[in-house]
Amino acid sequence: MRPILWDSRGLRLLDQRLLPWQEKYLRLRTPQEVKKAIKDMVVRGAPAIGITGAIGLVLGAEKIKARSKRDFLAKFRRIAESLKKARPTAVNLSWAIDRLLNRAEDLNVSLEEVVEILRAEALKIWEEDIEANKAMGRFGAKLIPDNATVLTHCNAGALATGGYGTAIGVIRAAYEAGKNIKVLADETRPWLQGARLTAWELKKVGVPVEIIPDVAAGSLMAQGKVQAIVVGADRIAANGDVANKIGTYSLAVLSKENKIPFYIAAPLSTIDMATSSGQDIPIEWRDPKEVLYCAKKRIAPKGVSALNPAFDVTPSHYISAIITEKGVVQPPYTESLKILFGV
């Protein structure tokens, strides 16, 4: 299951808008095409967006014609700033692009060598993400009890990462360790990432999964039909507040009411220590048509508008633990995240 492919002919992305009906890759050759693909949800999920943005920046670097390193860096920065604007909430995008920017600025080699080093750095980001996901899986699997039903929201699997998964990686690792688990994937309106993508992924790897309406989650929790909740994240603030797909906050509140552990699985690149709390996280609002239409057919009366926030913020006191590639972080997060980053 490879959502991202990259070779000498350019970047190819599995078009996630077409799943599960069709598996089709789009070939992208310019940073402008990459930016549009990120914005239009061809690729989604914070880690995958970061990897794709880094590759898009390299594609731009390959085409820069410059008289000097200073000229190259000026053009390189413009491409980088444009790519960062594709989607504002997921911090992995700006993190990956800044990593390449800093790498380029530190180099004292020929421009040809600069591009080669940047290409290697983008590949390193990709490889590190897959390894981080697998490490998260090993740590997180220990938190999932045997014979458990696990609820997950949106899609935080291979499709949302470099190729293994954060929240779904934890579930996969628990299943691969021999635990008898079942997954409830809520549909995740309006893009239906749970129904279309998470169910598709879990079916591919053999993990038992059932789809539920978003609004059924609380009732099923109250009936004792959920033993753990694991979701991903698009940005984690320094105090442990988490921005994730809209609907995450509701699940966290319901989990606390029903005394069910609520876990976040995310790599260190998703933790933004420069953002003090969730109140400072920019929340992306998307086209109201995404709510008013389903499968290109209008489902609401004409003349009725809609609100379409793509993310919400879950305060840290609802979160039982944050699973990272360096281990499981426990509250109080203001202190434990500082320790994790050595600050």
N, C-alpha and C positions, 0 to 999 in steps of 0.2 A: 504494500500500500504506500505509494510514493506520490504525495501531492505536488512535489517540486522536482523538476529534472533540469539539469544545467550541463550543457556541453559546448563545443566550439561553434555550434550553429545558433546558440542563444539559449534563452530560458524558456522552459515549457511548464505551464501550470495546469493542474487538473481543475477544470472549470466546475467549482462546487455548486454553482447555481443550477447545474443540470442533473446532479445526483438526487436520487438513486436511479433515475431513468436512463441516463446516458453517461458513459465514462469517456470524456473528450478532453484532450489537452490543447491549450492555446499556446502558440509560439509568440514570444515577445522579444523584441530586439533593441528597444530603446527605453530609457528611463521614463519617458512620457507614457509609453504603453504600460509599463510596470505600475506607475502611479494610478492610471485609470483602472487597471485590474484590481489593485488594492481597494480603491474607492468604490468600485462596482461589485465587490464581494466575490470576484472570481476566486480569490484566496482570502481566508479570514482566520482569525485566531492569532492572539498576540505574538507568540513565538514565530509562527509561519510568516506573519507580516514583517517581522524584523528581519528574518532570513531573506525574504523576497526583496525588501527594501535595500538590503546590503548588496544583493546581486544586481538590482537595478542601478545602483550607484556605480558599480563596476562596469556595467554596460555603458553608462555615460562616460566614465573615465576612458574607456577604450576608444571613444570617438572624439575626444578632446584634441584639438589642434592648438598647440601652445608654443610660444617663442621662448618661454622660460618657466622655471618652476613656479614663480610668483604668478604668472599668467595662468598656468595650469590650476593652481590652488584656487584662484579667484573663480574660474569657471566651474571647478569641482564643487566649491561651496554653494554656488547657485543651484546646481543640480541637487545637492544634498538638502538644501532648505526647501526646495520644491517637493521632493519626495516626502519629507517630514509632514507636510500638510495633508497628505492623502487621508489619514485617519488620526484624530488627535488623542483619543483616550488611551490606546494601547502604547505603553511606554517603550516596549521592545523595539518599535520602529525607530524612534529617535535615538535610543541606546545603541542599536546596531550601526546606524549611520554616523553617529558621533564617534564610535570606535574606529570606523574607517577614516573619518576626517582626521582624528588625532594621529592615526598611523601614518597617513600621507604627510602631515605637517612635520613629523619627526624624522622623515627619511632624507638622506643626503646622497641620493643615487640618481641615475639617469631617469628620464621620464618613462622610458620603456620598462625599466626595472620597477618603477613605482607602480605601474599598472599590474605587473606580475605579482608584486607583493600584496597589493590590494585584493587581487583575485584569490590568492592563498588565504588572506585574512577572512574573506567572506566565506570560503569553504570551511575555515576553522570555526566560525560562528555556527555554521550549520552542523558540523560534526559535534561540537560541544553541546548543542541543544539536544541531540539524540542521546548522548551519554548522560546528560542531566536528567532527561526524562526517565531513562532506565534506572538511574539512581533514586529518583523520586519514587518510582514504582517499588523498589526494594524497601525503602523506608515506609512508604504509605501502606503497603500490603499488610504490614504487622498491625495496623490499626483496624483492619477490616475483619470482623469476627467470622468464623466458619458458619455456614448455613444462614448467611445474612442476605437481605434484600437491600441493595444500595441504590439510592436515588441520585441521578445526576441531571444537570441543567445545561442546555445549549450543547456545544460540541467542544470538548477539550481533549481530542484524541490525535491520532496520526495526521488527520487532515488539518488540524489547527497548529501543528508543530513541524519539526524537522522530519518526523516520521514514526514516532512511537506514542506520544501522548502524555499529558500531565494528569488531569483527573482520570481520564480513561486509561492512562498508563498505570495508575495505582490499581484500578479495577482489573486490568489485564494481568498485572503482576500477581495479585491475590489469586486470580483464577489459575494462572500458570503454576502457582505454588501448591495447587491441589485443593484450594478452598471451594466448598460448594456454595457458590453465590449466584444471585440473580440480579439483574439490573432493571430499574424502572427509568426510562428516558422520557422526561416530559417533552411535549412537542416543541416548545419554545417559539411561540409566536413573536413577530410576524414572519420570520424567515424559515421557521420550522427546522432549525438545525438539529434538534433532538430527534424528530421524526424522520428526517431525510438522511442526516449524516451520522449521528451517533448510533442509531439502530443499524444502519448500513455497515458501519465499521465493526460493531460488536458481532453482528451476524457473520462477517467475513472471518473473524478470528474464533468463532465458536462459542462466545459467551452468551448465555441465555439472556434475552432482553425482551421487555414489553414496553410499548409506548402508552403513555397516559396523557390525558388533557392537562394543560398547565393548572387548571383550576381544581383538579382532583387531588393534588399533592397533600394538602392539609388534611383532608378527610382520610386518606390512606395512612398518614402518620398517626392520626388519632385512633385508628383501628389496629395499630401495632404492626402494620405491614411494611414498615421501613425501619431498618436498624442503623443505617448510616447514610450521610449525604456527603458527596465529594464533588466539588466543582473546580473549575480553573479560575484564572484572574487575568484581567487586562492591565491593571496597575494596582500595586499595593503601596500605601503610604507608610511613612516612617512610624506611625502609631498603630499600624496593623489594619487600618480601614482598607476595604477592598472594593475596587470598581470591577464589575463583571457584567455579563449580559443582563439586560433588564429582566426582572423577575427573581434575581438572586436574593435581593434583600427580603422579599416576601418569604422565600423558603427558609432563610436564616431565622426570621422571627418565629415562623411556625415550628422550626426544629427546636428552638429554645423552649417554647411553650410545651412541646411534647417530649422534652428531655432526650432528644436524639443528637448525637455528635455531628457537628457541621464542620467539614474539613475543606481547606483551600489547598490545591496543589499547583505550584508555580515555581519556575526557575528564579534564580537570583536576579536575572536580567529584568524581571517583572517588578521587582521591589525598587521603589523610587525613594531613596532616602532624602532627596532634595524636596520632596513634597511632604509637608508636616502632617496633614490629615486628609481625609476624604473630601472635605469641603473645598480643597484646592485642586482636585482632579477635574480637568475639563471633560465634560460629558458631551458626546457626539449626539446630535439630533439628526435623524435621517428623513427622507422624503415621506410625507404622509401617505402617499400612494401605496407604500409597502404595507400599510395597515388596511387601507381601503380596498385593496385588490388581493386576490389569491389566484395563482396560476393564470395571471393576466386577465382575470375576470373580476369585475367590480362586485364586492359583496356587501357594500353599504349603499344606502339610498343616495341618489344624486343630490348635491347641495349640502351634504354633511361632510365636515372636515374631520381631521384626526390629529392626535399628538403621537409622535414617534421617537421618544428617547431611546437610544440604542443600548444604554448602560444605566445601572444604578449603583449606589454606594452602600455597602454593608458595613456598619460600624463594627469595630474590632471586638466589642464585648459579646457579639453573637457568634464569634468564630472559636471553635474548640482548639484548633491547631492549624498551623501553616506548614505544609510539607514541601521541602526544598531538596535540591540535590546534595546539600550539606547536612541534612538531617531534619527532624521535626521540631519546629519552633513553637514554644508554648507561651501563653500570656504570663505576665504583662508584656505586650509586644514592643512597647516603647523601649524597654530595656533589652529584651531578647534579640530584637533585630539589630540593635547597636552592637551587641556581642557578636552576632553572626557576621557583621561587616567589619568588626574590629575598630569601631569608632567610639 
